[in-house]
Amino acid sequence: MSQNLEGQPLCQQGFQQQQQNVVPGSGIGLPQTQGDGSLWEFADIGFDTMKKLWFVQLFDSLNQNVGFYTAKNISMNRGCAIQYQWKDTQGRPFWHVRERFQATDVEGFQIDMKGNLVINFKRKDVAEAQKDGSNRIPKNFAYLQYAYHLTSKDSGQFGNDVAPMGFVEFCNQNGEVIGRLNNRWIVVEDVERRTTGELPRIRIRVDRKDIGRIVASRSSVIIMSRDGIPSEQMDLTS
């Protein structure tokens, strides 16, 4: 997931200072959540292929590194995260890949007795997720349109330093919004779509006839075409 961290002295320095204070079996020496007054806003999980260790790297609101922890293994108890990647800037034929999560979703960190890092996420239910104004997908929508928030203030999360996400609006034949899913990561698979609207209400539109399935969870929305429905599915809840 990462080929080189040797050229990042700030990361290494942060790790050395914090590692000295870490106490196995507790959270002593580990970062507190943002609500407890710490400076980090989001974090990345990756793997250093040279040192053969997993790491968690913390960033503040200015995208500056403010913490770095390594461990042989990392356990994530629940929580939401997304894949984040970029192509190597030095021309080498690989990509850097991370799993990114937000400070506001984290309850706390621990080091277990084996020296592994444990990240405990806050438990959230459907009712809590719907406080952002989201509701169920209406059955009688004629088309949907989606867009992406550029700031947390636009997303209705003013006061929370979290990454802005996207929203999906479901409209009837008259163009009226009859349903909405807010603050979601949006994935589109093989659907016909087109841009619509004028600033500030610019959107990307998908007609109902071109949609085969919509999968909506607390964190994401997947919009699939009629040809893009997976041939194999597995439900492990029963």
N, C-alpha and C positions, 0 to 999 in steps of 0.2 A: 504493500500500500504506500510505501515511501522508500525511496532509495538512499536518501542522504539527509542527515540532520547535522552533519559535522560543521557546516558553515554557519551555524546559528548560535553564536556565543551567548546571546541573551537567554535563549531557551535553556542552554546547558547550565548557565549560571543560576537561573531560577530553580532548576531541578536540584542542584547541589544544595542550595540554601534551604529549600523546603524539605528535601529528603532527610536532612539531619534531625528535623523535628517530628517526623512521622513516627507514631507509636503503633505497632502491630496490635490488632484487635480493637482498635478505637478509631475515632475520627480526629485525634489530636494531630495538628500539623497539616491537615488537609484544608482546602478552601471551603469557606462557608457559602451558602446560597446567596443569591443577589439580595434577597429580602433581609438578610442579616447584615447588610452593609458592605459586602465585598465589592470589588471593582469589576469583576468579570461579567460578561454579558452572554457569550456563547462559547462552546468548546468543540473541539474535534478529537475523534478517536482515530488513531492510525497505527501502522506497524512499521518499525524501523528494520529494514531488511539487512542492514549492516550489523546492528547490535543485537538483532533477533529479539527485540522487546516490543511490546505494545506500549503506546503512550497516549496521554490525554493532554492536549494543549489548550490553554484558556486565553480568551481574547476579551478586550474591553470594547467600549462603544466606538473607539477610534480605530478598531481593528489591530490594536497593538497587543503583542504577546505579554501576558501578565502572570503566567504560571505554566509549569511543565512537569509532568509526572510520568514515570515509566514503571512498568510491572511486567512480570512474566505472563500474567493473564488478567483480564478485566471482566467483571460481571456487571451487567446492567439489569437492574430489577425494574421491569416495566418501562414506561416512558416512550416518547416518540422521537424519531431521528430521521434524517434524510441523507442520501448519498451526495457527496460534494467532491468534485474532482477538477483538476486542471492539468494541461499538458506541460511536460517538463520545459522550463524556460531556457535550459542550457543545450537544447537540441538533441538530448538523448531520447531514444525511441520508447518512451513509456509515459504513463500518466501517474500523477499523485492522486490518491483516493483517500477520502476521509468519511467518517460518519459524524454528522454534526447535530448537536442538540443545544437547547436554550437553557440559560441559567434559571429562568423562572419555572421550569419544569422539574428542577432538581430539589430533592429534600435534603440530601447530604451525601458525603463521601466517607468511606471507611477503608481501612487496610485490615484484611483478615489475618489470622495467625500464620498463614503460609506466605504472607507478604503480597498477596494479590489485591488489586484495587477493586473496590465495590462501589458502584454508583447507584444510590437509591432515588428513584423518581417518585414524584407525588402521584397519588392515585386520583384519577378523574373519571367521572361517570358521564353518561349521555346528557343528563340534566344540566350538569355543569358546562358541558361543551355548548349547549344551546343558549347559554346566556349571552352569546354574541349576536343573537338575532336570527340564528339559523332555524329552519323548520324542515319538515319532511318534504320529499320530492313530490310535487303535485302530479296526479295521474293524467290530467287533461292539458298539459302544456303543449304548445305548438312548436316552440323552439327554445333553445337555451342560449345564453350569452355569458361569457366569462371575461374577466380582466384581472389585473394584478395590482395590489396596493403598492404604492411607492414609499409610504411612511406608515409608522404605527398609528399615527393620528388618523389617517384615512381609514384604517381598518377597524376603528372603534376601540382600539386598545391604548388610547392616550394615557400616558403615565406609566406604561409598561415598556421597558426597553427590550422588545422582542422583534424578531425579523418579520416584516410585513409579508403576508402570503397572498393568496388569490381568493376570488369569490365567484360563485356561479349563480346567475339569475334565471329563473324559469318564467317564460312569458306566454300569454294566451294569444289568440289570433289578432286581438286588438293592440298587441304590443304592451299590455299591462303586465307588470311583474307580479306573479301570483305565488312565488316561492323563492327561497334564497338559501344558499349554503355559504357561509362566510368563514374566512380564515382557514383555508384549506390549501394543501399542496395539490396542484392540478396536473394530471397525466392524461394525454390525449393519444389514442391509438387508432390510426387509419381512418379518421372521420373527415368528411368534406366540411370545410369551414371557411369563413371569409370575414374580413374586417368590416366593421360597421360603426356608425355614430360619428359624432364630432366632439372635439375637446370641449369640456372635460369628460364627457360621457363616451369615451371610446371603448369598444368591446370587440370580441371575436365571437361570431355567431355560428351555431350548429343547428340545422333543422332536425326536427324529430324523426323525419323519414330516414335520415342518415345514421341514426343512433341505434345500435343493437342492444347495448346494456350500459347502465350507469352503476358503478360501485362507489358508495359513499361511506366513509368511516369518520371517526372523530377528527382525524388529521388530514385526510386526503379524499380526492374525488378522481375516479378513473372513468373517462368517457370513451367507450369502445364502439367501433363500427359494427354493422351487421355481419361483416366478414371477419371481424376481429375477435369474435367470441371464442374463448379458449375451448378446445376440444376435451380437455381433461381438467377436472376440478376435484378438490378434496375438502370435505368438511370434517374437522377433527373434534368438533364440540360434542358429538353424540357418541 
